[in-house]
């Protein structure tokens, strides 16, 4: 997902905005605020690792894996 395009990130930002996690401009850039909002959402769902007590705004392996787990649950996998 890190290499996703602008429109994918715009969709993620709009989705997070609709859920109340992202309150900034929808610009399609996966900046630290977008990633932090995604991490907060994933933590609330119980998918973000407990070892990551602090949301860091970095789209690292822990965030990518947690987001993939969430997406898999949405696809019935």
ZABA-298068 format. One record per atom (N, C-alpha, C, O): atom name; residue in one letter; residue number from 0; x, y, z. Coordinates in nm, 4 decimals. Layout:
residues N
<marse site="CA" code="A" pos="NUM" px="X" py="Y" pz="Z"/>
...
This chain:
residues 77
<marse site="N" code="X" pos="0" px="0.0832" py="-0.1205" pz="0.0000"/>
<marse site="CA" code="X" pos="0" px="0.0000" py="0.0000" pz="0.0000"/>
<marse site="C" code="X" pos="0" px="0.0865" py="0.1254" pz="0.0000"/>
<marse site="O" code="X" pos="0" px="0.0432" py="0.2312" pz="-0.0455"/>
<marse site="N" code="X" pos="1" px="0.2082" py="0.1135" pz="0.0508"/>
<marse site="CA" code="X" pos="1" px="0.2952" py="0.2312" pz="0.0567"/>
<marse site="C" code="X" pos="1" px="0.3165" py="0.2900" pz="-0.0820"/>
<marse site="O" code="X" pos="1" px="0.3323" py="0.4110" pz="-0.0982"/>
<marse site="N" code="X" pos="2" px="0.3167" py="0.2019" pz="-0.1818"/>
<marse site="CA" code="X" pos="2" px="0.3390" py="0.2484" pz="-0.3177"/>
<marse site="C" code="X" pos="2" px="0.2083" py="0.2713" pz="-0.3927"/>
<marse site="O" code="X" pos="2" px="0.2075" py="0.2841" pz="-0.5151"/>
<marse site="N" code="X" pos="3" px="0.0992" py="0.2762" pz="-0.3196"/>
<marse site="CA" code="X" pos="3" px="-0.0305" py="0.3035" pz="-0.3815"/>
<marse site="C" code="X" pos="3" px="-0.0300" py="0.4448" pz="-0.4371"/>
<marse site="O" code="X" pos="3" px="0.0467" py="0.5307" pz="-0.3934"/>
<marse site="N" code="X" pos="4" px="-0.1158" py="0.4667" pz="-0.5331"/>
<marse site="CA" code="X" pos="4" px="-0.1221" py="0.5969" pz="-0.5975"/>
<marse site="C" code="X" pos="4" px="-0.2067" py="0.6983" pz="-0.5211"/>
<marse site="O" code="X" pos="4" px="-0.2661" py="0.6699" pz="-0.4171"/>
<marse site="N" code="X" pos="5" px="-0.2085" py="0.8157" pz="-0.5778"/>
<marse site="CA" code="X" pos="5" px="-0.2786" py="0.9292" pz="-0.5168"/>
<marse site="C" code="X" pos="5" px="-0.4267" py="0.8997" pz="-0.4926"/>
<marse site="O" code="X" pos="5" px="-0.4807" py="0.9322" pz="-0.3868"/>
<marse site="N" code="X" pos="6" px="-0.4916" py="0.8380" pz="-0.5913"/>
<marse site="CA" code="X" pos="6" px="-0.6353" py="0.8156" pz="-0.5775"/>
<marse site="C" code="X" pos="6" px="-0.6671" py="0.7126" pz="-0.4695"/>
<marse site="O" code="X" pos="6" px="-0.7700" py="0.7219" pz="-0.4025"/>
<marse site="N" code="X" pos="7" px="-0.5789" py="0.6152" pz="-0.4528"/>
<marse site="CA" code="X" pos="7" px="-0.5977" py="0.5180" pz="-0.3454"/>
<marse site="C" code="X" pos="7" px="-0.5866" py="0.5872" pz="-0.2099"/>
<marse site="O" code="X" pos="7" px="-0.6687" py="0.5651" pz="-0.1209"/>
<marse site="N" code="X" pos="8" px="-0.4828" py="0.6723" pz="-0.1953"/>
<marse site="CA" code="X" pos="8" px="-0.4653" py="0.7424" pz="-0.0684"/>
<marse site="C" code="X" pos="8" px="-0.5768" py="0.8439" pz="-0.0448"/>
<marse site="O" code="X" pos="8" px="-0.6157" py="0.8663" pz="0.0699"/>
<marse site="N" code="X" pos="9" px="-0.6292" py="0.9058" pz="-0.1508"/>
<marse site="CA" code="X" pos="9" px="-0.7443" py="0.9957" pz="-0.1340"/>
<marse site="C" code="X" pos="9" px="-0.8632" py="0.9167" pz="-0.0796"/>
<marse site="O" code="X" pos="9" px="-0.9347" py="0.9638" pz="0.0089"/>
<marse site="N" code="X" pos="10" px="-0.8836" py="0.7961" pz="-0.1332"/>
<marse site="CA" code="X" pos="10" px="-0.9947" py="0.7127" pz="-0.0869"/>
<marse site="C" code="X" pos="10" px="-0.9759" py="0.6746" pz="0.0602"/>
<marse site="O" code="X" pos="10" px="-1.0714" py="0.6759" pz="0.1378"/>
<marse site="N" code="X" pos="11" px="-0.8530" py="0.6409" pz="0.0979"/>
<marse site="CA" code="X" pos="11" px="-0.8248" py="0.6071" pz="0.2376"/>
<marse site="C" code="X" pos="11" px="-0.8502" py="0.7280" pz="0.3267"/>
<marse site="O" code="X" pos="11" px="-0.9094" py="0.7151" pz="0.4339"/>
<marse site="N" code="X" pos="12" px="-0.8056" py="0.8454" pz="0.2827"/>
<marse site="CA" code="X" pos="12" px="-0.8267" py="0.9673" pz="0.3616"/>
<marse site="C" code="X" pos="12" px="-0.9756" py="0.9984" pz="0.3758"/>
<marse site="O" code="X" pos="12" px="-1.0216" py="1.0334" pz="0.4845"/>
<marse site="N" code="X" pos="13" px="-1.0500" py="0.9862" pz="0.2678"/>
<marse site="CA" code="X" pos="13" px="-1.1939" py="1.0122" pz="0.2740"/>
<marse site="C" code="X" pos="13" px="-1.2627" py="0.9126" pz="0.3668"/>
<marse site="O" code="X" pos="13" px="-1.3505" py="0.9506" pz="0.4442"/>
<marse site="N" code="X" pos="14" px="-1.2239" py="0.7870" pz="0.3596"/>
<marse site="CA" code="X" pos="14" px="-1.2799" py="0.6827" pz="0.4448"/>
<marse site="C" code="X" pos="14" px="-1.2502" py="0.7120" pz="0.5916"/>
<marse site="O" code="X" pos="14" px="-1.3397" py="0.7060" pz="0.6759"/>
<marse site="N" code="X" pos="15" px="-1.1231" py="0.7439" pz="0.6222"/>
<marse site="CA" code="X" pos="15" px="-1.0856" py="0.7761" pz="0.7603"/>
<marse site="C" code="X" pos="15" px="-1.1544" py="0.9040" pz="0.8080"/>
<marse site="O" code="X" pos="15" px="-1.1905" py="0.9153" pz="0.9252"/>
<marse site="N" code="X" pos="16" px="-1.1723" py="0.9995" pz="0.7181"/>
<marse site="CA" code="X" pos="16" px="-1.2426" py="1.1222" pz="0.7524"/>
<marse site="C" code="X" pos="16" px="-1.3876" py="1.0920" pz="0.7891"/>
<marse site="O" code="X" pos="16" px="-1.4400" py="1.1444" pz="0.8874"/>
<marse site="N" code="X" pos="17" px="-1.4507" py="1.0084" pz="0.7106"/>
<marse site="CA" code="X" pos="17" px="-1.5894" py="0.9710" pz="0.7370"/>
<marse site="C" code="X" pos="17" px="-1.6072" py="0.8993" pz="0.8698"/>
<marse site="O" code="X" pos="17" px="-1.7134" py="0.9057" pz="0.9317"/>
<marse site="N" code="X" pos="18" px="-1.5014" py="0.8306" pz="0.9128"/>
<marse site="CA" code="X" pos="18" px="-1.5050" py="0.7598" pz="1.0416"/>
<marse site="C" code="X" pos="18" px="-1.4614" py="0.8492" pz="1.1570"/>
<marse site="O" code="X" pos="18" px="-1.4679" py="0.8086" pz="1.2731"/>
<marse site="N" code="X" pos="19" px="-1.4166" py="0.9712" pz="1.1255"/>
<marse site="CA" code="X" pos="19" px="-1.3770" py="1.0661" pz="1.2292"/>
<marse site="C" code="X" pos="19" px="-1.2317" py="1.0590" pz="1.2725"/>
<marse site="O" code="X" pos="19" px="-1.1949" py="1.1186" pz="1.3738"/>
<marse site="N" code="X" pos="20" px="-1.1487" py="0.9880" pz="1.1988"/>
<marse site="CA" code="X" pos="20" px="-1.0081" py="0.9727" pz="1.2368"/>
<marse site="C" code="X" pos="20" px="-0.9148" py="1.0719" pz="1.1676"/>
<marse site="O" code="X" pos="20" px="-0.8068" py="1.1013" pz="1.2188"/>
<marse site="N" code="X" pos="21" px="-0.9552" py="1.1226" pz="1.0534"/>
<marse site="CA" code="X" pos="21" px="-0.8679" py="1.2103" pz="0.9744"/>
<marse site="C" code="X" pos="21" px="-0.9400" py="1.3424" pz="0.9506"/>
<marse site="O" code="X" pos="21" px="-1.0469" py="1.3446" pz="0.8897"/>
<marse site="N" code="X" pos="22" px="-0.8827" py="1.4510" pz="0.9977"/>
<marse site="CA" code="X" pos="22" px="-0.9501" py="1.5810" pz="0.9911"/>
<marse site="C" code="X" pos="22" px="-0.8756" py="1.6829" pz="0.9053"/>
<marse site="O" code="X" pos="22" px="-0.8984" py="1.8031" pz="0.9192"/>
<marse site="N" code="X" pos="23" px="-0.7886" py="1.6378" pz="0.8187"/>
<marse site="CA" code="X" pos="23" px="-0.7096" py="1.7299" pz="0.7357"/>
<marse site="C" code="X" pos="23" px="-0.7601" py="1.7281" pz="0.5924"/>
<marse site="O" code="X" pos="23" px="-0.8569" py="1.6593" pz="0.5602"/>
<marse site="N" code="X" pos="24" px="-0.6935" py="1.8045" pz="0.5070"/>
<marse site="CA" code="X" pos="24" px="-0.7324" py="1.8111" pz="0.3665"/>
<marse site="C" code="X" pos="24" px="-0.7119" py="1.6758" pz="0.2986"/>
<marse site="O" code="X" pos="24" px="-0.6149" py="1.6051" pz="0.3258"/>
<marse site="N" code="X" pos="25" px="-0.8036" py="1.6419" pz="0.2113"/>
<marse site="CA" code="X" pos="25" px="-0.7916" py="1.5206" pz="0.1309"/>
<marse site="C" code="X" pos="25" px="-0.6992" py="1.5550" pz="0.0147"/>
<marse site="O" code="X" pos="25" px="-0.7396" py="1.6221" pz="-0.0802"/>
<marse site="N" code="X" pos="26" px="-0.5737" py="1.5080" pz="0.0231"/>
<marse site="CA" code="X" pos="26" px="-0.4754" py="1.5451" pz="-0.0789"/>
<marse site="C" code="X" pos="26" px="-0.4107" py="1.4256" pz="-0.1488"/>
<marse site="O" code="X" pos="26" px="-0.3330" py="1.4435" pz="-0.2426"/>
<marse site="N" code="X" pos="27" px="-0.4421" py="1.3040" pz="-0.1042"/>
<marse site="CA" code="X" pos="27" px="-0.3869" py="1.1855" pz="-0.1681"/>
<marse site="C" code="X" pos="27" px="-0.2419" py="1.1579" pz="-0.1343"/>
<marse site="O" code="X" pos="27" px="-0.1781" py="1.0745" pz="-0.1986"/>
<marse site="N" code="X" pos="28" px="-0.1887" py="1.2268" pz="-0.0342"/>
<marse site="CA" code="X" pos="28" px="-0.0496" py="1.2064" pz="0.0062"/>
<marse site="C" code="X" pos="28" px="-0.0469" py="1.1300" pz="0.1385"/>
<marse site="O" code="X" pos="28" px="-0.1098" py="1.1723" pz="0.2354"/>
<marse site="N" code="X" pos="29" px="0.0253" py="1.0177" pz="0.1434"/>
<marse site="CA" code="X" pos="29" px="0.0292" py="0.9381" pz="0.2664"/>
<marse site="C" code="X" pos="29" px="0.1265" py="0.9954" pz="0.3682"/>
<marse site="O" code="X" pos="29" px="0.2273" py="0.9331" pz="0.4016"/>
<marse site="N" code="X" pos="30" px="0.0959" py="1.1128" pz="0.4162"/>
<marse site="CA" code="X" pos="30" px="0.1809" py="1.1779" pz="0.5152"/>
<marse site="C" code="X" pos="30" px="0.1593" py="1.1226" pz="0.6543"/>
<marse site="O" code="X" pos="30" px="0.0801" py="1.0306" pz="0.6749"/>
<marse site="N" code="X" pos="31" px="0.2308" py="1.1801" pz="0.7496"/>
<marse site="CA" code="X" pos="31" px="0.2266" py="1.1264" pz="0.8864"/>
<marse site="C" code="X" pos="31" px="0.0879" py="1.1356" pz="0.9497"/>
<marse site="O" code="X" pos="31" px="0.0518" py="1.0497" pz="1.0301"/>
<marse site="N" code="X" pos="32" px="0.0098" py="1.2377" pz="0.9152"/>
<marse site="CA" code="X" pos="32" px="-0.1240" py="1.2487" pz="0.9734"/>
<marse site="C" code="X" pos="32" px="-0.2185" py="1.1419" pz="0.9177"/>
<marse site="O" code="X" pos="32" px="-0.3021" py="1.0882" pz="0.9904"/>
<marse site="N" code="X" pos="33" px="-0.2049" py="1.1120" pz="0.7903"/>
<marse site="CA" code="X" pos="33" px="-0.2854" py="1.0059" pz="0.7297"/>
<marse site="C" code="X" pos="33" px="-0.2517" py="0.8723" pz="0.7947"/>
<marse site="O" code="X" pos="33" px="-0.3410" py="0.7964" pz="0.8325"/>
<marse site="N" code="X" pos="34" px="-0.1224" py="0.8442" pz="0.8075"/>
<marse site="CA" code="X" pos="34" px="-0.0790" py="0.7169" pz="0.8638"/>
<marse site="C" code="X" pos="34" px="-0.1165" py="0.7073" pz="1.0116"/>
<marse site="O" code="X" pos="34" px="-0.1596" py="0.6016" pz="1.0578"/>
<marse site="N" code="X" pos="35" px="-0.1006" py="0.8163" pz="1.0855"/>
<marse site="CA" code="X" pos="35" px="-0.1382" py="0.8156" pz="1.2272"/>
<marse site="C" code="X" pos="35" px="-0.2883" py="0.7887" pz="1.2424"/>
<marse site="O" code="X" pos="35" px="-0.3289" py="0.7159" pz="1.3329"/>
<marse site="N" code="X" pos="36" px="-0.3701" py="0.8463" pz="1.1555"/>
<marse site="CA" code="X" pos="36" px="-0.5145" py="0.8226" pz="1.1599"/>
<marse site="C" code="X" pos="36" px="-0.5443" py="0.6756" pz="1.1298"/>
<marse site="O" code="X" pos="36" px="-0.6291" py="0.6143" pz="1.1947"/>
<marse site="N" code="X" pos="37" px="-0.4751" py="0.6202" pz="1.0324"/>
<marse site="CA" code="X" pos="37" px="-0.4925" py="0.4793" pz="0.9987"/>
<marse site="C" code="X" pos="37" px="-0.4518" py="0.3910" pz="1.1170"/>
<marse site="O" code="X" pos="37" px="-0.5213" py="0.2949" pz="1.1500"/>
<marse site="N" code="X" pos="38" px="-0.3398" py="0.4238" pz="1.1802"/>
<marse site="CA" code="X" pos="38" px="-0.2940" py="0.3470" pz="1.2952"/>
<marse site="C" code="X" pos="38" px="-0.3943" py="0.3556" pz="1.4102"/>
<marse site="O" code="X" pos="38" px="-0.4209" py="0.2552" pz="1.4763"/>
<marse site="N" code="X" pos="39" px="-0.4495" py="0.4727" pz="1.4345"/>
<marse site="CA" code="X" pos="39" px="-0.5482" py="0.4873" pz="1.5416"/>
<marse site="C" code="X" pos="39" px="-0.6714" py="0.4020" pz="1.5134"/>
<marse site="O" code="X" pos="39" px="-0.7241" py="0.3368" pz="1.6035"/>
<marse site="N" code="X" pos="40" px="-0.7168" py="0.4025" pz="1.3891"/>
<marse site="CA" code="X" pos="40" px="-0.8302" py="0.3193" pz="1.3507"/>
<marse site="C" code="X" pos="40" px="-0.7988" py="0.1717" pz="1.3755"/>
<marse site="O" code="X" pos="40" px="-0.8798" py="0.0992" pz="1.4332"/>
<marse site="N" code="X" pos="41" px="-0.6810" py="0.1279" pz="1.3315"/>
<marse site="CA" code="X" pos="41" px="-0.6424" py="-0.0119" pz="1.3466"/>
<marse site="C" code="X" pos="41" px="-0.6284" py="-0.0519" pz="1.4936"/>
<marse site="O" code="X" pos="41" px="-0.6636" py="-0.1635" pz="1.5316"/>
<marse site="N" code="X" pos="42" px="-0.5770" py="0.0394" pz="1.5756"/>
<marse site="CA" code="X" pos="42" px="-0.5677" py="0.0113" pz="1.7193"/>
<marse site="C" code="X" pos="42" px="-0.7062" py="-0.0091" pz="1.7793"/>
<marse site="O" code="X" pos="42" px="-0.7273" py="-0.1007" pz="1.8587"/>
<marse site="N" code="X" pos="43" px="-0.7994" py="0.0758" pz="1.7412"/>
<marse site="CA" code="X" pos="43" px="-0.9352" py="0.0641" pz="1.7942"/>
<marse site="C" code="X" pos="43" px="-0.9987" py="-0.0687" pz="1.7544"/>
<marse site="O" code="X" pos="43" px="-1.0788" py="-0.1243" pz="1.8296"/>
<marse site="N" code="X" pos="44" px="-0.9637" py="-0.1193" pz="1.6375"/>
<marse site="CA" code="X" pos="44" px="-1.0155" py="-0.2478" pz="1.5909"/>
<marse site="C" code="X" pos="44" px="-0.9406" py="-0.3656" pz="1.6520"/>
<marse site="O" code="X" pos="44" px="-0.9781" py="-0.4808" pz="1.6302"/>
<marse site="N" code="X" pos="45" px="-0.8340" py="-0.3376" pz="1.7290"/>
<marse site="CA" code="X" pos="45" px="-0.7560" py="-0.4439" pz="1.7910"/>
<marse site="C" code="X" pos="45" px="-0.6569" py="-0.5095" pz="1.6971"/>
<marse site="O" code="X" pos="45" px="-0.6086" py="-0.6193" pz="1.7245"/>
<marse site="N" code="X" pos="46" px="-0.6262" py="-0.4431" pz="1.5860"/>
<marse site="CA" code="X" pos="46" px="-0.5375" py="-0.5025" pz="1.4865"/>
<marse site="C" code="X" pos="46" px="-0.3966" py="-0.4451" pz="1.4880"/>
<marse site="O" code="X" pos="46" px="-0.3051" py="-0.5031" pz="1.4294"/>
<marse site="N" code="X" pos="47" px="-0.3787" py="-0.3328" pz="1.5537"/>
<marse site="CA" code="X" pos="47" px="-0.2460" py="-0.2718" pz="1.5577"/>
<marse site="C" code="X" pos="47" px="-0.1704" py="-0.3333" pz="1.6735"/>
<marse site="O" code="X" pos="47" px="-0.2275" py="-0.3489" pz="1.7814"/>
<marse site="N" code="X" pos="48" px="-0.0445" py="-0.3689" pz="1.6556"/>
<marse site="CA" code="X" pos="48" px="0.0297" py="-0.4422" pz="1.7586"/>
<marse site="C" code="X" pos="48" px="0.0323" py="-0.3721" pz="1.8942"/>
<marse site="O" code="X" pos="48" px="0.0502" py="-0.2506" pz="1.9031"/>
<marse site="N" code="X" pos="49" px="0.0141" py="-0.4510" pz="1.9984"/>
<marse site="CA" code="X" pos="49" px="0.0169" py="-0.3970" pz="2.1345"/>
<marse site="C" code="X" pos="49" px="0.1538" py="-0.3398" pz="2.1680"/>
<marse site="O" code="X" pos="49" px="0.1650" py="-0.2526" pz="2.2541"/>
<marse site="N" code="X" pos="50" px="0.2580" py="-0.3879" pz="2.1008"/>
<marse site="CA" code="X" pos="50" px="0.3933" py="-0.3376" pz="2.1276"/>
<marse site="C" code="X" pos="50" px="0.4123" py="-0.1948" pz="2.0772"/>
<marse site="O" code="X" pos="50" px="0.5087" py="-0.1282" pz="2.1150"/>
<marse site="N" code="X" pos="51" px="0.3221" py="-0.1477" pz="1.9931"/>
<marse site="CA" code="X" pos="51" px="0.3316" py="-0.0125" pz="1.9386"/>
<marse site="C" code="X" pos="51" px="0.2405" py="0.0787" pz="2.0198"/>
<marse site="O" code="X" pos="51" px="0.1363" py="0.1225" pz="1.9709"/>
<marse site="N" code="X" pos="52" px="0.2790" py="0.1068" pz="2.1420"/>
<marse site="CA" code="X" pos="52" px="0.1939" py="0.1881" pz="2.2289"/>
<marse site="C" code="X" pos="52" px="0.1775" py="0.3286" pz="2.1771"/>
<marse site="O" code="X" pos="52" px="0.0742" py="0.3917" pz="2.1993"/>
<marse site="N" code="X" pos="53" px="0.2765" py="0.3774" pz="2.1097"/>
<marse site="CA" code="X" pos="53" px="0.2695" py="0.5132" pz="2.0566"/>
<marse site="C" code="X" pos="53" px="0.2452" py="0.5082" pz="1.9068"/>
<marse site="O" code="X" pos="53" px="0.3177" py="0.4396" pz="1.8347"/>
<marse site="N" code="X" pos="54" px="0.1469" py="0.5779" pz="1.8603"/>
<marse site="CA" code="X" pos="54" px="0.1216" py="0.5872" pz="1.7168"/>
<marse site="C" code="X" pos="54" px="0.2295" py="0.6771" pz="1.6590"/>
<marse site="O" code="X" pos="54" px="0.2457" py="0.7912" pz="1.7023"/>
<marse site="N" code="X" pos="55" px="0.3035" py="0.6257" pz="1.5609"/>
<marse site="CA" code="X" pos="55" px="0.4212" py="0.6986" pz="1.5128"/>
<marse site="C" code="X" pos="55" px="0.4044" py="0.7673" pz="1.3778"/>
<marse site="O" code="X" pos="55" px="0.4918" py="0.8444" pz="1.3381"/>
<marse site="N" code="X" pos="56" px="0.2969" py="0.7424" pz="1.3069"/>
<marse site="CA" code="X" pos="56" px="0.2769" py="0.8063" pz="1.1774"/>
<marse site="C" code="X" pos="56" px="0.3698" py="0.7548" pz="1.0694"/>
<marse site="O" code="X" pos="56" px="0.3934" py="0.8232" pz="0.9698"/>
<marse site="N" code="X" pos="57" px="0.4231" py="0.6339" pz="1.0883"/>
<marse site="CA" code="X" pos="57" px="0.5127" py="0.5738" pz="0.9903"/>
<marse site="C" code="X" pos="57" px="0.4449" py="0.4517" pz="0.9311"/>
<marse site="O" code="X" pos="57" px="0.3971" py="0.3651" pz="1.0044"/>
<marse site="N" code="X" pos="58" px="0.4404" py="0.4444" pz="0.7994"/>
<marse site="CA" code="X" pos="58" px="0.3788" py="0.3295" pz="0.7336"/>
<marse site="C" code="X" pos="58" px="0.4826" py="0.2192" pz="0.7222"/>
<marse site="O" code="X" pos="58" px="0.5295" py="0.1860" pz="0.6133"/>
<marse site="N" code="X" pos="59" px="0.5169" py="0.1635" pz="0.8370"/>
<marse site="CA" code="X" pos="59" px="0.6139" py="0.0556" pz="0.8439"/>
<marse site="C" code="X" pos="59" px="0.5464" py="-0.0798" pz="0.8369"/>
<marse site="O" code="X" pos="59" px="0.4261" py="-0.0884" pz="0.8124"/>
<marse site="N" code="X" pos="60" px="0.6233" py="-0.1861" pz="0.8585"/>
<marse site="CA" code="X" pos="60" px="0.5695" py="-0.3219" pz="0.8478"/>
<marse site="C" code="X" pos="60" px="0.4519" py="-0.3494" pz="0.9412"/>
<marse site="O" code="X" pos="60" px="0.3571" py="-0.4174" pz="0.9018"/>
<marse site="N" code="X" pos="61" px="0.4560" py="-0.2985" pz="1.0629"/>
<marse site="CA" code="X" pos="61" px="0.3470" py="-0.3246" pz="1.1580"/>
<marse site="C" code="X" pos="61" px="0.2155" py="-0.2642" pz="1.1077"/>
<marse site="O" code="X" pos="61" px="0.1100" py="-0.3268" pz="1.1177"/>
<marse site="N" code="X" pos="62" px="0.2227" py="-0.1436" pz="1.0541"/>
<marse site="CA" code="X" pos="62" px="0.1024" py="-0.0784" pz="1.0023"/>
<marse site="C" code="X" pos="62" px="0.0521" py="-0.1499" pz="0.8775"/>
<marse site="O" code="X" pos="62" px="-0.0678" py="-0.1740" pz="0.8637"/>
<marse site="N" code="X" pos="63" px="0.1426" py="-0.1839" pz="0.7872"/>
<marse site="CA" code="X" pos="63" px="0.1045" py="-0.2528" pz="0.6637"/>
<marse site="C" code="X" pos="63" px="0.0391" py="-0.3870" pz="0.6943"/>
<marse site="O" code="X" pos="63" px="-0.0632" py="-0.4209" pz="0.6349"/>
<marse site="N" code="X" pos="64" px="0.0971" py="-0.4636" pz="0.7865"/>
<marse site="CA" code="X" pos="64" px="0.0412" py="-0.5936" pz="0.8217"/>
<marse site="C" code="X" pos="64" px="-0.0957" py="-0.5794" pz="0.8879"/>
<marse site="O" code="X" pos="64" px="-0.1873" py="-0.6561" pz="0.8583"/>
<marse site="N" code="X" pos="65" px="-0.1097" py="-0.4822" pz="0.9769"/>
<marse site="CA" code="X" pos="65" px="-0.2379" py="-0.4612" pz="1.0441"/>
<marse site="C" code="X" pos="65" px="-0.3455" py="-0.4190" pz="0.9443"/>
<marse site="O" code="X" pos="65" px="-0.4592" py="-0.4653" pz="0.9524"/>
<marse site="N" code="X" pos="66" px="-0.3102" py="-0.3322" pz="0.8510"/>
<marse site="CA" code="X" pos="66" px="-0.4076" py="-0.2871" pz="0.7513"/>
<marse site="C" code="X" pos="66" px="-0.4464" py="-0.4031" pz="0.6602"/>
<marse site="O" code="X" pos="66" px="-0.5632" py="-0.4164" pz="0.6234"/>
<marse site="N" code="X" pos="67" px="-0.3497" py="-0.4869" pz="0.6234"/>
<marse site="CA" code="X" pos="67" px="-0.3809" py="-0.6023" pz="0.5394"/>
<marse site="C" code="X" pos="67" px="-0.4744" py="-0.6983" pz="0.6128"/>
<marse site="O" code="X" pos="67" px="-0.5663" py="-0.7532" pz="0.5521"/>
<marse site="N" code="X" pos="68" px="-0.4518" py="-0.7193" pz="0.7436"/>
<marse site="CA" code="X" pos="68" px="-0.5419" py="-0.8048" pz="0.8219"/>
<marse site="C" code="X" pos="68" px="-0.6832" py="-0.7475" pz="0.8209"/>
<marse site="O" code="X" pos="68" px="-0.7810" py="-0.8207" pz="0.8054"/>
<marse site="N" code="X" pos="69" px="-0.6928" py="-0.6147" pz="0.8377"/>
<marse site="CA" code="X" pos="69" px="-0.8250" py="-0.5521" pz="0.8352"/>
<marse site="C" code="X" pos="69" px="-0.8915" py="-0.5716" pz="0.6987"/>
<marse site="O" code="X" pos="69" px="-1.0083" py="-0.6097" pz="0.6916"/>
<marse site="N" code="X" pos="70" px="-0.8179" py="-0.5457" pz="0.5911"/>
<marse site="CA" code="X" pos="70" px="-0.8750" py="-0.5599" pz="0.4571"/>
<marse site="C" code="X" pos="70" px="-0.9176" py="-0.7042" pz="0.4311"/>
<marse site="O" code="X" pos="70" px="-1.0204" py="-0.7280" pz="0.3676"/>
<marse site="N" code="X" pos="71" px="-0.8399" py="-0.7999" pz="0.4794"/>
<marse site="CA" code="X" pos="71" px="-0.8777" py="-0.9411" pz="0.4614"/>
<marse site="C" code="X" pos="71" px="-1.0083" py="-0.9734" pz="0.5307"/>
<marse site="O" code="X" pos="71" px="-1.0875" py="-1.0525" pz="0.4795"/>
<marse site="N" code="X" pos="72" px="-1.0326" py="-0.9127" pz="0.6483"/>
<marse site="CA" code="X" pos="72" px="-1.1588" py="-0.9386" pz="0.7169"/>
<marse site="C" code="X" pos="72" px="-1.2758" py="-0.8802" pz="0.6399"/>
<marse site="O" code="X" pos="72" px="-1.3877" py="-0.9307" pz="0.6483"/>
<marse site="N" code="X" pos="73" px="-1.2504" py="-0.7745" pz="0.5654"/>
<marse site="CA" code="X" pos="73" px="-1.3568" py="-0.7123" pz="0.4871"/>
<marse site="C" code="X" pos="73" px="-1.3883" py="-0.7910" pz="0.3624"/>
<marse site="O" code="X" pos="73" px="-1.4980" py="-0.7800" pz="0.3077"/>
<marse site="N" code="X" pos="74" px="-1.2924" py="-0.8710" pz="0.3165"/>
<marse site="CA" code="X" pos="74" px="-1.3119" py="-0.9526" pz="0.1967"/>
<marse site="C" code="X" pos="74" px="-1.3536" py="-1.0952" pz="0.2293"/>
<marse site="O" code="X" pos="74" px="-1.3642" py="-1.1790" pz="0.1397"/>
<marse site="N" code="X" pos="75" px="-1.3774" py="-1.1231" pz="0.3567"/>
<marse site="CA" code="X" pos="75" px="-1.4199" py="-1.2549" pz="0.3972"/>
<marse site="C" code="X" pos="75" px="-1.3085" py="-1.3582" pz="0.4033"/>
<marse site="O" code="X" pos="75" px="-1.3356" py="-1.4783" pz="0.4073"/>
<marse site="N" code="X" pos="76" px="-1.1839" py="-1.3131" pz="0.4040"/>
<marse site="CA" code="X" pos="76" px="-1.0704" py="-1.4075" pz="0.4095"/>
<marse site="C" code="X" pos="76" px="-1.0288" py="-1.4313" pz="0.5523"/>
<marse site="O" code="X" pos="76" px="-0.9354" py="-1.5074" pz="0.5775"/>
